[in-house]
Amino acid sequence: MTTDTVRASGPDRISMVESMARKTKEEAEKTRCQLLDAAEQLFWERGVIRTSLEDIARHAGLTRGALYWHFDNKVDLFNGMCDRAFPPFEHMMAELMNPACTPGLNPAQRLWRHSNGVLRLVMDEPRIARVIGIINLRCEYVGEMEQSHVMDRCWLQEKLGNMRQVLAEADSAGLLRPEVDPVSAAASLHAMIFGLICNWLFNPDVYDLSCCPEKFLTPFFVGLFLQDSWLPPR
């Protein structure tokens, strides 16, 4: 505590202590972000297994002690990196599942909007694209990495369950082609979007996903839904 803080009294002292606490919190968050930024860059460039915590601390311009103040180990750091990137996807899924968020859209249109939004998000946000690339192309889930969040299959089951629900709503509304099974369609749509993203990250020259992602989804939606029921209203 500084001399000025000791001399202050009453409301002045409380205000000064609160200001110091707020500054300390901001500095801690800045340090944490530096470490996450460094981890993202090195994990993408070298792979998760080949990147040490010492490498990350050095790249961030910090000590290993500073790193261990924020993260227990590499898995904890990896999880923090994933947790920082995932909220936009969670927000988009919440919008998909709540018709009130997209008034005037039927279930097929909501699913079209969501699927396009996922691809657009990856194309427009380099950090999110990099984290997805790390998760799927730069990490072996063996040893300590078996404890990472992405090894928890619950999130995948939840996402597939949500997509099945929306497709079932479309079926009940008479929008789905009669030969289409909502369960199989949900799995196929997820696999297609996942494959498009991973193949593009692995080799961007294979196809230009950033130009017009809608054209990659259109053939699938034509095969799922009757007429143009999935197209957004004009």
C-alpha positions as CSV (number, residue, x, y, z in Angstrom):
1,M,0.0,0.0,0.0
2,T,1.4,3.4,-1.0
3,T,2.1,6.3,1.4
4,D,-0.8,8.3,-0.2
5,T,-3.2,5.4,0.5
6,V,-2.1,5.3,4.2
7,R,-2.6,9.0,4.6
8,A,-6.0,9.1,3.0
9,S,-9.0,8.5,5.2
10,G,-12.7,7.9,4.8
11,P,-14.2,8.0,1.3
12,D,-10.9,9.1,-0.2
13,R,-9.2,6.0,1.0
14,I,-12.0,3.7,-0.1
15,S,-11.9,5.3,-3.6
16,M,-8.1,4.9,-3.8
17,V,-8.2,1.3,-2.8
18,E,-10.9,0.5,-5.3
19,S,-8.9,2.3,-8.0
20,M,-5.8,0.2,-7.2
21,A,-7.9,-3.0,-7.2
22,R,-9.4,-2.1,-10.5
23,K,-6.0,-1.4,-12.0
24,T,-4.6,-4.7,-10.7
25,K,-7.5,-6.6,-12.2
26,E,-7.0,-4.8,-15.6
27,E,-3.3,-5.6,-15.6
28,A,-4.0,-9.3,-14.7
29,E,-6.5,-9.5,-17.6
30,K,-4.0,-7.9,-20.0
31,T,-1.4,-10.5,-19.0
32,R,-3.9,-13.3,-19.4
33,C,-4.7,-12.1,-22.9
34,Q,-1.0,-11.8,-23.8
35,L,-0.5,-15.4,-22.9
36,L,-3.6,-16.6,-24.8
37,D,-2.4,-14.6,-27.9
38,A,1.0,-16.2,-27.7
39,A,-0.4,-19.7,-27.2
40,E,-2.7,-19.3,-30.3
41,Q,0.2,-18.1,-32.5
42,L,2.6,-20.8,-31.4
43,F,0.0,-23.6,-31.3
44,W,-0.9,-22.8,-34.9
45,E,2.7,-22.4,-36.1
46,R,4.3,-25.4,-34.3
47,G,1.4,-27.6,-33.1
48,V,0.2,-28.0,-29.5
49,I,2.5,-30.9,-28.6
50,R,5.6,-29.2,-29.8
51,T,5.0,-26.0,-28.0
52,S,6.1,-25.7,-24.4
53,L,4.8,-23.4,-21.7
54,E,8.2,-21.8,-21.6
55,D,8.0,-21.1,-25.3
56,I,4.6,-19.4,-24.7
57,A,5.8,-17.3,-21.8
58,R,8.9,-16.2,-23.7
59,H,6.9,-15.3,-26.8
60,A,4.5,-13.2,-24.6
61,G,7.5,-11.5,-23.0
62,L,6.5,-12.8,-19.6
63,T,7.9,-15.2,-17.0
64,R,6.8,-18.8,-16.4
65,G,5.7,-17.6,-13.0
66,A,3.3,-15.2,-14.6
67,L,1.9,-18.0,-16.8
68,Y,1.4,-20.3,-13.9
69,W,-0.4,-17.6,-12.0
70,H,-3.1,-17.7,-14.7
71,F,-3.0,-21.3,-15.9
72,D,-2.3,-24.6,-14.1
73,N,-0.8,-26.4,-17.2
74,K,-1.0,-26.6,-20.9
75,V,-4.4,-28.1,-20.9
76,D,-5.7,-25.3,-18.8
77,L,-4.2,-22.8,-21.3
78,F,-5.6,-24.7,-24.2
79,N,-9.0,-24.7,-22.7
80,G,-8.8,-21.0,-22.0
81,M,-8.0,-20.4,-25.6
82,C,-11.0,-22.4,-26.7
83,D,-13.3,-20.7,-24.2
84,R,-12.3,-17.3,-25.5
85,A,-13.2,-18.2,-29.1
86,F,-16.5,-20.1,-28.6
87,P,-19.0,-17.5,-27.3
88,P,-20.0,-16.3,-30.8
89,F,-20.9,-19.8,-31.7
90,E,-22.9,-20.2,-28.5
91,H,-24.8,-17.0,-29.3
92,M,-25.6,-18.1,-32.8
93,M,-26.9,-21.4,-31.5
94,A,-29.1,-19.7,-29.0
95,E,-30.5,-17.5,-31.8
96,L,-31.2,-20.7,-33.9
97,M,-33.1,-22.3,-31.0
98,N,-35.2,-19.2,-30.2
99,P,-37.6,-18.2,-32.9
100,A,-38.2,-14.9,-31.2
101,C,-34.7,-13.9,-32.1
102,T,-35.5,-14.1,-35.8
103,P,-39.2,-13.2,-36.2
104,G,-40.8,-14.0,-39.5
105,L,-38.4,-16.9,-40.3
106,N,-39.6,-20.5,-40.5
107,P,-37.4,-23.3,-39.2
108,A,-35.8,-24.0,-42.6
109,Q,-34.9,-20.3,-43.0
110,R,-33.5,-20.2,-39.4
111,L,-31.2,-23.1,-40.2
112,W,-30.1,-21.6,-43.4
113,R,-29.3,-18.3,-41.6
114,H,-27.4,-20.2,-38.9
115,S,-25.3,-22.3,-41.3
116,N,-24.3,-19.3,-43.4
117,G,-23.5,-17.4,-40.2
118,V,-21.1,-20.1,-39.0
119,L,-19.2,-20.1,-42.2
120,R,-19.1,-16.3,-42.3
121,L,-17.9,-16.1,-38.8
122,V,-14.9,-18.3,-39.5
123,M,-14.2,-16.4,-42.7
124,D,-14.4,-13.0,-41.0
125,E,-12.7,-13.7,-37.7
126,P,-9.0,-14.8,-38.2
127,R,-8.7,-15.6,-34.4
128,I,-11.7,-18.0,-34.5
129,A,-10.5,-19.6,-37.7
130,R,-7.0,-20.1,-36.1
131,V,-8.5,-21.7,-33.0
132,I,-10.6,-24.1,-35.0
133,G,-7.5,-25.0,-37.1
134,I,-5.6,-25.6,-33.9
135,I,-8.3,-27.8,-32.4
136,N,-8.7,-29.9,-35.6
137,L,-5.3,-29.8,-37.4
138,R,-2.6,-29.0,-34.8
139,C,-3.4,-31.1,-31.8
140,E,-3.1,-34.8,-30.9
141,Y,-5.6,-35.7,-28.1
142,V,-3.3,-38.1,-26.2
143,G,-1.7,-37.9,-22.8
144,E,-2.5,-34.7,-21.0
145,M,-4.5,-33.3,-23.9
146,E,-7.1,-36.0,-23.3
147,Q,-8.4,-33.7,-20.5
148,S,-9.2,-30.8,-22.9
149,H,-12.7,-29.4,-23.2
150,V,-13.0,-30.5,-26.8
151,M,-12.8,-34.2,-25.7
152,D,-16.1,-33.7,-23.9
153,R,-18.5,-35.2,-26.4
154,C,-21.5,-33.5,-24.7
155,W,-21.2,-30.3,-26.7
156,L,-21.4,-32.2,-30.0
157,Q,-24.4,-34.2,-28.8
158,E,-26.1,-30.9,-27.8
159,K,-25.4,-29.3,-31.1
160,L,-26.6,-32.2,-33.1
161,G,-29.7,-32.4,-30.8
162,N,-30.5,-28.8,-31.5
163,M,-30.1,-29.2,-35.3
164,R,-32.4,-32.3,-35.1
165,Q,-35.0,-30.3,-33.2
166,V,-35.0,-27.5,-35.8
167,L,-35.2,-30.0,-38.7
168,A,-38.1,-31.8,-36.8
169,E,-39.9,-28.4,-36.6
170,A,-39.4,-28.0,-40.3
171,D,-40.8,-31.5,-40.9
172,S,-43.8,-30.7,-38.8
173,A,-44.4,-27.5,-40.8
174,G,-44.3,-29.4,-44.1
175,L,-41.0,-27.9,-45.2
176,L,-38.8,-31.0,-45.3
177,R,-38.8,-33.4,-48.2
178,P,-40.7,-36.6,-47.3
179,E,-37.7,-38.9,-47.9
180,V,-35.4,-36.8,-45.5
181,D,-34.8,-38.1,-42.0
182,P,-34.1,-35.2,-39.6
183,V,-31.6,-37.2,-37.5
184,S,-29.5,-38.2,-40.5
185,A,-29.9,-34.7,-42.0
186,A,-28.6,-33.0,-38.9
187,A,-25.5,-35.3,-38.8
188,S,-24.9,-34.7,-42.5
189,L,-25.2,-30.9,-42.3
190,H,-22.8,-30.7,-39.3
191,A,-20.3,-33.0,-41.1
192,M,-20.5,-30.9,-44.3
193,I,-19.9,-27.5,-42.5
194,F,-17.1,-29.0,-40.4
195,G,-15.5,-30.5,-43.5
196,L,-15.8,-27.3,-45.5
197,I,-14.0,-25.4,-42.8
198,C,-11.3,-27.9,-42.0
199,N,-10.5,-28.5,-45.7
200,W,-10.3,-24.7,-46.3
201,L,-8.0,-24.2,-43.3
202,F,-5.8,-27.1,-44.4
203,N,-5.4,-25.8,-47.9
204,P,-7.2,-22.4,-48.7
205,D,-6.3,-22.9,-52.4
206,V,-8.7,-25.9,-52.7
207,Y,-11.7,-23.6,-52.9
208,D,-12.5,-20.0,-52.1
209,L,-14.8,-20.3,-49.1
210,S,-14.5,-16.7,-48.2
211,C,-16.0,-15.4,-51.5
212,C,-19.5,-16.9,-51.3
213,P,-20.1,-19.6,-48.7
214,E,-23.8,-19.7,-49.6
215,K,-23.0,-21.5,-52.9
216,F,-21.5,-24.4,-50.9
217,L,-24.6,-24.8,-48.8
218,T,-27.2,-24.3,-51.5
219,P,-27.1,-27.9,-53.0
220,F,-27.6,-29.4,-49.6
221,F,-30.5,-27.2,-48.7
222,V,-32.1,-27.8,-52.1
223,G,-32.0,-31.5,-51.3
224,L,-33.4,-31.1,-47.8
225,F,-36.4,-28.8,-48.2
226,L,-39.4,-28.4,-50.5
227,Q,-39.2,-25.7,-53.1
228,D,-37.5,-22.5,-51.8
229,S,-38.9,-22.7,-48.3
230,W,-35.4,-22.3,-46.8
231,L,-34.6,-19.1,-48.6
232,P,-34.9,-15.9,-46.5
233,P,-37.8,-13.6,-47.3
234,R,-37.1,-10.9,-49.8
